[in-house]
């Protein structure tokens, strides 16, 4: 970014709500993040409350009037929920429909019937990546880990050889590929093109998941050789096997929003005329809201009806899918409020100035900030929304492709080294029957590989795009 472009951005930026200099703003940022980290890790306070209090602390340390800080936080929370809240809700409905109808089981069983021996780790990556597209990470873990345990037990496979590829597929989708909450929030924060981000995210995700999944699992299986814990292996009810949607219909439903969003991105590139009627049609059908809404509506007929769902059952599935995401929506919204507080206090302009003086690449800066917040808070979502707020001003002078890569750099950094302050760490530990050391050798190392490989691929792509 040139000095001229920085000065132009400064001229266009709104007046900060404080007159603090760079040193005070830097202290305010560190203090605000420290408050968030301390509340989450030490006092075990919910991330929503921690982000809210951290935003107020940031404004106070920056010397901003408290009423203006509250206004900034509220505006950021509202705009973020308005931007991604409906998308998160639609994704949750689709995921719940997929799980309750037996569609997820159908995909799992169909692929496993055609896989065996050395191909099994690759099959687990494929299963997790496909299933992971519409599901939150925790939901995907709960859904897939029992399958992993059954495959390992019945096929006499090493648990890590099967489990690591499945976890890698879920984690990569969670961090790099919309419509997951983290990428969606980052896209909204830096005003990136969702279709381009999705396309580049898939491009980065494929080699990343191969390296962190099937390839790394060879070493993980040697380091930690444990059997599948008997108490965790589920027994599926036989009556569910007779009422499941077809494999093709289920797969088509899952991939429908992805295809629509990618089609919009392709049409935008090929036609590149906002007044063109074809492009305008694809701008509508390929928008995230319409794409996900279409998948949900199609899913009622392709997933719900074959499973014998009545209208009342469909309504109940929708209702049950929305309750668990309340916390996620609040965290994401509070992250948007924290971002807006950062911008309104002038931290965004400070980041612009510092990045110009240090000559540090914006993508590397975004990755490093996300890594630091991830290590401190243990939350990939908190790391994503906070880092996106800090580096959002850097996107103002970027091309469409590089803005998308900025989102991916943040997502990659947010996955770095999951450890004891991450709920996912304990989820994996308990499901696999591991101790803390074994979980670090497998899960934590896998997450680090994903973060480093994806970050490196993003930097390489930035040199050729």
N, C-alpha and C positions, 0 to 999 in steps of 0.2 A: 504494500500500500504506500503510495507516494505521500510526501508531505503536503502537496496541494490537495489531494483527496481528503486527508485528515482535516485540513483547515476547512474544506467545504462541508464536511460532515459536522464539524464543530459549529459552523455558521447555521446549519439547518436544525441542530439539536435544540430541544426545548430548554428553557432556563432551569438549571438545577434548583432544588428546594433548599440547598445549603451552599454557603460560600467557602466551605472547607477546601484546603489545598490537598495536593496529592498525598502528602505524608499522613494527614489526618484521615483521608478517605481510605488509604491503605490499612491503617490501624483499625478503622471502622469495619472494613471487610473482614479482616482477620478476627476481630472481636465477635462480629455477627456469626461467622462460621463456627468459631470456638463455642459460642453459646449453644448453637444447634447441635454440635458434636457432643458437648457435655451433657445436654439434656437427654439426647437419645441414648448415649452409651452409659453414662454414670447414673442418671436418674430414671432411665427406662421410660421417658415420657414419649407419648405418641408423636410420630414425625410431623403430623399436622400442627399440633400445639408447639412443637419445637421450632418449626419453620416460622410460625406466626410470631413467637417471642423473639426469635433470632432477627427477624425483619425489624421489629421495634427497637431491638438493641443496636442494630446497624444504623438506623436513623438517629438514635440518641447519640451514639459515638461520633457520628458525622456532624452533629450539631444542628440537625434539621428540626423544625417545629413538629411536635408530636402529631398535631392534627393533620399536617400535610403528609407525614409518614403513613398515618392510618388511611388517608385518601389514596395514596400510591399503592399501598398493599391491597386495599379493597378493589381498586381498579384492575390491578394485575390478576388477582384471584378471579374476578368476574370475567375478564377477557380470556383467560386461559381455559376456564371451564366452558365458556361459550364456544371456544375454538375446538376443544378436543373432548369435552364431556360426553356429547352425544355419540361420538365415535367409539369411545371406551364402552359406553352402555351397549351399543349395537354389537361390538365385538364380544362382550360378555354373554349376550343373548345367544349369538351364534355358537359360542363355545359350549354353553349349557345344553343347547339343543343337540349339538354333536355328541356330547357325553351321554345324555339321558336317553336318546333314541337308539343307542347302540352303534351309531355310525362310526365312532372312534374305534370301537372294538372290531367292527367289520374291516376297517382299513388295516388295523394291526394284524388280524388273523389272516387276511388275504395275502399280505406281504410275507408273513411268516411261513405260510404254506409253500411259498415259492423260494424260500431262502433256507440255507443250512450251511453248516461247516464254516469255512472261511468267509463266506458272504454274509454271515449273520450280523457282525458289527456294522457293515454297510447298510444292511436292512434296517437296523435300529436307528441309524442316522436318518435314513429316509423317512421312517415312521415318525420320529420325533420332529423332524423339520416340517413335514406336512401337517401333522397334528398341532404343532406349535404355532402355526400361522395365526389362527384366530384365538388361541388360548393364552391367558396370563401364565407366567412361568410356574407359579405355585400350583395352579390348576393342572398344568401339564405334568408336573412332577407327580401329583396325587393320582393322575390318570394313568401315566406311563410306567411308573416305578413298579406297581404290582405286575404289569406285563413283563417287565425286565426280570423280575424275580421268578416268574413262572417259566420264562424261556430258559433262564440260567439253570433252574432246577430240573425241568423236564429234559432239556437237551444236554445236561451235564457240561455247561459252559462255565468259564471263569466269570464270576459276577462283575468284575471290573471291565473285562473284555466286552461285555454286553452293555453294562450300565454307563460307562463313560461316553460312548458314542451317543446314547440317548440323551444324556444330560447336555452334551455339547450341542446337539441339534436344538434342544429347547432354549439353551442360553444364548446361542447365536441369534436365533429368531427374536428373542426377547430384547436383545441389545441393539440390533442393527436393522431390523426389518419392520416397518409399519405394517399393520395398524396397532402395534403394541404401544402402551402409554408413553414409555420413555422416548422413543423416536418421534412419536406424534407431538409431544411437548416441545422437543428440540426443533422440529420442523416449524411449529407455530412460532417459537421464540425468535428464530433467525430468518423467518419468512422464506423457507426453502420450498422448492417444488416437490410435492409428495411423489408424483410419478417418477421423476428423475431420481429422487432419493431411494425409492423402492427398487428401481432397476439397478442402481449402483450398489445398494445394500445387498441384493441377491448376488451380484458379481463378487463382492467382497466376502459374503457369507460362505459361498461354496468352497473355496480353498481353505478358508479358516476352519470350517467344521470338519473337513477331511483331516487336517493336521491335528486339531485338538481332539477329534473323535477317534476314528478307527486307528490312526497311526499312533497317537499317544497312548491309547488303551493297551497297546502291547506292553509298554513299559509299566503302566499303572498296574496291570495284572501281575507283573513280576514283583513289584514293590509291595503290593497288598493282595495277598491270596486268601480270600475269605469266601465261605459258602453263603448262599442265599439264606437269610434268617428264616427259619421255619414259621415263626409266629406272624411274619409279615406276608406270607404267600397266600393270596386270596383264593377262595373257591367261587367261581362264577355260577350263578343260578342258571340251570339248564333252560328254563322257560324264556330267558332273554334271547337265547340264540335263535329262536324261531321268529322273532319279530324285529328284524334289523333291516335298515335300508341297504340297497345294493352298493357295491364298492364304487362303481362308476358314478352313480348319482351323488354319493357322499363326497367323493373327490372333486367332482365338478362344482358342488356347492361351496366347498372350502376355497377352491381356487377362483371362483367367480369374481370376488372383489379385487383380487390381485390382477386378473386378466383385464378387467375394466379399467383399473388405474394405470396399468402399463400401456393399454391401448390409447388412453388419453395422452400419455406422455409421448408416445410414438407419433400420433397425429399432430400434436403440437410442434414436434420437430420437423416432420415432413411438410406440413402445410404452412405453418407459421403465419397465419392470417386470422386475427381475432374476429374479423367480419365474415369469414367463410362459414357457410351453414353447416358443413360437415364437422368442422372443428368445434363449432358452438354446441352441436349435439353431443360430441364426445366430451366436451368440457362439463356438460351436465351429467351424463351417465358415468363418466370416469371420476367425478368428484368423490372424495372419500365417503361423504354422507350417503349419496345415492348408491354407490357401489356396495357399501356394507348393508344398507337398508334392503337393497335388492337381494343380497345373499340371505338375509334373515327371512324375507318373504318367500324366497324360493325354498329355503330350508324347511319351512312349515310343510311344504308339499313333498319335498324329496327326502326329508328326514323324519318329520313328525307323523305324516300320514302312513308311511309304510310300517312305522312302529306302533300303529294303532292309537295314536294320540287323539283324544277328543278335543273339541274346542276349549273345554275347561282345562284339560291337561296342558295344552299349548299355553294358555293364559297363565297357568301355574308355573310352568317352566320359565316364562318371561319374568314373572314376579320373583321367583327364587334366584334368578341370575343377577338381578340388580342389587339385592341386599349386600352381597359380599364385596361389591366394588365401591361402596360408599366411602370406605377408608382410603382407597386408591384415589378416588376423585378429590377428596379433601387434601390429600398429600400433594397431588398434582396441582390443584388450585392454589394451595399455600406456596408451592414452589414458584408458581407464576407471580404471586404477590411478592415473594422475595426478589424475583427477577426485576419486577417493576420498581421496587424500592432501590435496588442497585442502580438502575438506569436513572431514576429521578434524582438521586443524590449526586449524580455525576460520576459514578464509578465506571460506567461504560466508556465515557470519554477518557477517563484516566487509563483504562486498559488500552484504548487506542493509542494514546501517547506513549505508554510504556512499550507496547509492541513495536512501535516505530523506532523508539530509541534503542531497544535491545536487538532489533532486527531478528526476532525469533519468529519462525513461521507460525501463522495463525492456527493451522491444523495441529501442529505439535503443542502449541500453548493450550488449545482446547483439550487435547488428550491428557496433558499433564494436570490441568485443573480438575478434570473429571476423576483422574486417578487419585489425587489427593483427597477429594471429598468422599470418594468411595471407600478408601482405606479408613478414613476417620469415622464415617457414619455407618458403613456396612450396607447402605441402601443404594442400589443401582439407579432407582428412580430419583432419589434425592440428589445423587451425584449428577444425573442428567439435567434435571431442571435447574439446579444451581449453576452448573458450568455453562449451560445454554444462556442463562441470564448474564453471566459475566462476559462471555465472548460474543454475544449477539451483535454489538456494534461493529465487530470486525467483518460481518457479512455484508455490510452496506455497499462495499465496493467490489464484491466478488461476483463472478459469473454464476449462472444457474448451477452448473456442474460443481463448482467449487463450494458453493453454499451447501449443496447436498453432501459433499465430502466433509464439510464442517460438522454436520449433523452426525455422520458416521464416526468421525474422530471422537466426538463427545460420547457416543454410544459405546465405542470400543474402550475408552478410558473408564467408563462406568462399570465395566465388568472385571476390572483388575483385582486379583487376589482376594477372593471372598474368604473371610475368616470368622472368628467367634462372635463378631458383632452383627453378622448377617443371618437373618432368619433362614435363608436358603441353606446355609452351612449346616444348621442343626436339622433341617428337614432331610437332607441327604444323609447325614450321619445316622439318624434314627432309622430311616427306611432301610439302609444298607447294613445296619448293625455294626458300624465302625466305631473306633475310638477317635479322639480328637486328632492324634498324630496321623492315623490312617486317612482321615478325612482331608487333612492338609496335603498329604502326599498325592492324593488323587483329585478330589474336587477343587481344592484351592489352586493347585498347579494347573489343572485344566483351564480354570477361569483366567489365570494369568497368561497362558498360551493364547487363548482366544483374544484377549486384550492386546497383547503385543503383536500377534500376527495380523489382526484386523487393522491395528494402528499403522503398521508398516505398509500394508497393502493400500491403505488410504493415502499415505504419503507418496507411494509410487504412482498411484493413479493421478495424483495432483500434478505430477511432472509430465504426464502424457496427454492429459485432457485439456 
